């Protein structure tokens, strides 16, 4: 797939000229291609609304303790078992 012509973003971006286009209520159905005309270059393209989920792990919400380990910085620690981190600033 040529990623230049397949764009995933939070707004409607023309795949030809990269300009941002207003939705104006045209794209309302999820996962259905809607044909739009670019407000800048006049070319036609498809836009599709989708739902996206971001997930993250956290030991503490499962009643488990974090297992902190040092990273490349002396003040930053990452948990071995989840994606949480902490910063400890001693002396500040």
C-alpha positions, 0 to 999 in steps of 0.5 A: 500500500502506498501510505502517501495516499492512505492517511489516518488522522484526526481531521479530513486531509486531502490525499492529493494536496495535504490540505485540511478540509471541513467535515460540514456534517458530510462524514457521519457514518462510521466505516463507510467511504464518503466521497468528498471534493477537496476545498483547495485542489478540487480533486475527489477522494474518499473519507471514512470515520472510524473509532480508535482505542488506545489501551495501556496496562497498569499493575495497580488497577489489578491489585499488583505492585509495580516492579520498578527498574531504572532506565537510561536516566537516573530519575526515570523508572519503568515498571517491568510488567506494565507501561507505567513509569515514575520520576523520582527527583531526589534533592529537588 
